[in-house]
Amino acid sequence: MWYVGLDVHSRQSTFCVLDGHGRKLRTETIRGPWDKVLLALAAIKEPWVVCFEASTGYGVLWRRLQPMARRVLVAHPGHLRLIFRSKRKNDRVDAEKLAKLLYLDAVPTVHVPSETVLAWRGLIAYRNRLVQERTGLKNALRAVLRGLGIVAPRSLWTRAGVAWIRGLELGPLDALRRDQLLERILLVQGQVKRLEKELNRVGQQNADVMLLQTIPGVGMRTAEALVAYLDDVRRFARVKQVGSYFGLVPSQDASASVNRLGHITKQGPSLVRRLLVEATWQGIRHSAHLRSYFERIGQGNRERKKIALVATAHHLLRVVVAMLRDGEGWRETAAPKTAA
């Protein structure tokens, strides 16, 4: 069996081949799209396995390599940086390091979802970017009005509010800014509505998404993000691993008898983490179970409010995994006793 480390970029790719004893046979850099490097790899006569680092389009490349290689592994880029800290870094070195990790069976792998799930994730992330853009535009328009000393009504983005904005008598330059910002807001708003209509259609056909919406505070947007990014909960051997996947566990620096815990790692998809925390706030308001958990961690101390919120979000995430594994809806029970 030969071992291939592949360092992939959009305009050139480098691969390194090791034999069955870990000796380097060749390293080659090929300029051009992926098709050229795939043709070069297909010409390898011996059975081979391949490893490459997760990046944009990794799912497509993984599927295209499947018919050629005996095994295709996608390496976690964050964990690779921890393994190989070096001041000497280039494509040839990276490809060789990947090949060596593959030979040693020490590749920190990532989960590769199906094409459908990857497309779903992409649509969820794209909607989030549009929402952020819309928020920025709205803030920019409010700043224009404040700069002109105009007090805007609270319901500024209703039909009546938009008509009020359009009816303002402004100077020609300020009116131009107002008009263009408003046009962009309405354009992005229409795009968001179109995306949400499609996401709602997909979510309503997914039993897991509908199941998670039985949780107090969890709506369609949070449920779909959790299901899409968790994909198959059975890939997590333990429930605790899910907290690490979404970056909700504290960073740790332990040595001998000293164990220092810091802020949460914030690894993994930040979009899901943010939605989960927002849903947790709503859940605390509407669920006695979550409110009891939050208050137990917070101990009535305002300084522990953020700690309690993140801990409650982590607890809710574990509940989500249990619900998806068992296929059971939310049950309002007493919060478990937890040490502060």
N, C-alpha and C positions, 0 to 999 in steps of 0.2 A: 504493500500500500504506500502510495506517495502522499505527501502533505503539501498543500498549496495555501500560502498566505497571500491575500489579495488586498491591495490598497487602492481604493476606487475613488476617482474624481470624475467630474463631468467631461473634461477635455483630455485626460490621460489616466492610465491605470498601470500599476506595477504589480507583478506577481513573482513570488519566490517559491521554488519547488524543492522540497527535501525528500530524500529517499527513505526507505523503511528503517534505516539506522540513524536518521536525523542529520545526514550529511547534505550539505547544500549542493544541488545539481545545477541550478540556473536561476538567474534573476533577470527579468525582462520588463522594460517599460514600453508601453504601446500608446501612441498618441491617437486621439480620435474617440469616437463614442464607444459605448460598452460592446457593441456588436463585434468590434475588432478583437477585443481581449477575449470575448467568449469564443470566437473562432480559434484563437491561439490555445485556449484551454481545452477545447474539444479535440485538438490534435494530439493531446497527451495520450500515449498508448497504454500506459500502466493504469490500473484502478487508482483513483485519487479521491481525497476528501479536501474540502476547501473551507476557509474561514475568512470573513471580511467584517469590517466594522460597520455598525448601524449608522446610517446617515439618510439623507433625503432619497427616497425611492428604493430603500433597502428591500421592501417587500417584492417589488418587481424583479430586482436582481436575484433574490432568493428563489423565486419561482422559475426564472430562466436557467438557473444553475442546477435545479433539481434533476432534470433528465440526464445530465452529464456526469455529475459526481455521485459517489457512493453515499456521501453525507455532506450537508451544507450547514455550517454554523454561522450565526450572526453574533458578533461580539459586542458587549456593552461598552460604549466609548468611555463612560465615566470610570468604570472599573479597570479598564485598560490603562488609564492614566495613573491609577494607583499602583498597578503592577510594574509598569515601565516608566520610571522617572529618569529621563536622560537628557543631557544637554546636546546630544548628537541625535538629530531627528530629521529624517527625510523619507521620501516614499520607499526607497529600496530598503532602508533600515526597518521601517514600519512593516513592510511586507514580510521580511525575514522574521521579525518578532512574532507576527501573527502565525506564521508557519511553525515556529518553535512551540508556541503555546498549543497549537493544534496537535503537534507530535507528542507533547507531554500530557495531552488530554486535560488542559488547565484553562480552557477558554471560558470566560464569564459570559454566558450567552444571554440573549434577550428573546422574548416571545415574539414570534412572527404571526400576526393575525391574518385572516383571510382577506382577499381583495375587497370583499363587501364591507368588512369591519373597518379596514383602512380608509375606504371611501367615506364611510359613516363618520369616522373620527375627523377626517379632513373637513367635512361639511360642518361639524360641530365647532371645530377650531375656526373655520372661516366666519361663521356667524358671530363668534366671540370677537373677532377682529373688527367686523362691521359695527358691532355694538359699541366697542371702544372708540371707533372712529366717530360714530354718531354722538357719543357723549362729549368728545372733544369739540365737535362742531357746535353743539348746543352751548357748551361753556364759552366758546369763542363769541357766539352771538350775544350771550348774556353780558360778556365783557364789553362788547361794543355799546350796548345800551347803558351799562353802568358808566362807561366813559363819557357818555352824552348826558348823564344825569337823569336818565329815564328809569323810573321804577316799574319793573315788569310785574305782571300778575303771576301768581303761583302756578296757575294752570296755563302755562305758556304754550304747551305743545298740543293742546286740543284744537279742534277746528276753529273755535272762536278765538283762541290765543293766536293761531297763525294768521287769522284775518286781522287781528289787532296789530300784529307786527307789520303786516303789509300796508296797513293804513297809516302808519307813522309818517309824519312829514319831516323828512331829513334833508340835509344838504346833498348835493349830487354825489360827492365822494363817499359819504357815510351811507347813502342809499344804495350805492353799488356794492359796498361790503355787505350790507344787510341782505340784499337780494341774492347775492351769490352764496352766502352762508345758508340762507333759507332754502335755496334750490338744492344745495348739496345735502342738507338735513333731510328734506323730503325724498330725495333720490335714495339715500342710504336707508331711510325708514321703509321705503317700498321694497328694497332688496332684502332687508331683514324679515319683513312679513312673508315674502316669497319663500325664503329659506325655512322659516319656522313652519310654514304650511307643509313643506315637504318633510321636515323633521318630525312633525306631529304625525304625519301619515306613517312614517317608518316606525315611530315609537308605539303607535297604537296597534301595530301588527306584531310587536315584540312582547311576549308574555312577561319577561323579566322587567322590562320598563314599567309596565302596568302594575306589576307586583310591588315595586319599590315606591310607587306613588301612594301606597297605603300608609307610608311613614309620615307622621305629622311634620309639615315643613318641607317635604320633598316634592317638587313639582316635576313637570315633564323635562325641563332643561337639565336639572340635576340628575334625574333618573337615567336619562339617555346617556349622559356623559359617564356615569358610573358603570353602566352596562357595557358601553363601547370600549372603555379603557380597561376594565377588568377582563372583558372578553369571556374567558372560561375560568371560573373561580377554582376549578379543580387543579389548575396549574400551580396553585399555591399550596405547598405541603402543609403549612400551618397558617392559621388566621393572622398571627403576628406578622407574617411576611407582607401582608397587604398594607399594613401601616408603613412599613419601610418603603414599599413600592410607591406610595403617594407622598413620601417625605414627611409623615406626621410623627415620627419617632424622634426623640432628642439625640443630638450628637453626643458622642461619648469619648472620653479620654481616661482610660483606666490603666493603672500600673500598680502592681502589688496590691496594697491595701487601700490605695487611693482610687476613687471612682468619681470622676467629674462629669456631670451631665449638663449640656448646654442647650442652646436653642434647637428647634426642630431642624432636620437636615434639609428640608424643602427640595428633596430630590423628586424625580418623576414629574408627571404632568401637572403644572401649576394651575391650569384651568380647572381641573377636577377638584383640586384642593380648595380653590377659592369658592367654587360652587358648593362644595360640601360644608365649608364653614358658614356660608350664608344660609344654607338650609338648616344648619344646626341652630343658628340664632332663632329662626322661625320655629324649629322644633322645641326649643326651650320655652317659648311662649305658649305653645299649644299642647305640649305633652308633659304630664306630671312626671313620667319616668325620666325624661331627659332633663327636666328642670331640677329634679331631686339629685340627679348625678352631678349636674353643673354646680349646684349649691354645696354639695358635699365636698367637691374639690376646691371650690372658691373659699369656703369657710367664712363667708361674709366679709372677706378682705378685698377691697377694691384693687389692690396691687396684684391679686391673684386672678383677676377677671380673665385676662388673656390666656393664662395657663389653663384655667378651668374650661374656657371655650375650646381650645385645641384638644384638651383631653376628652371633652364630650364629643367633639367631631371624630376623634379616633375611636371612641366607643361606638358611635353611630356607624362608622365604617365597618367595624367588626360585626355589628348587627346585620348590616347589609349583606355581608358575605354569608352569614348564617342563613339569612332568608333565601338567598339565591341557591345555596346548597340544598336546603330543605324544601324549597318551593312553597313556603308558608308566608302569609301576610303578617303585617305588624300586629303585635299583641302588646297592649299597654300593661306592663307589669311593674313591680317595685324595682327601683334602681339597685344594682348590686352594690354591696359594701366595698369601698375602694379606699386604700390608704392614701392619704394626702401627699 
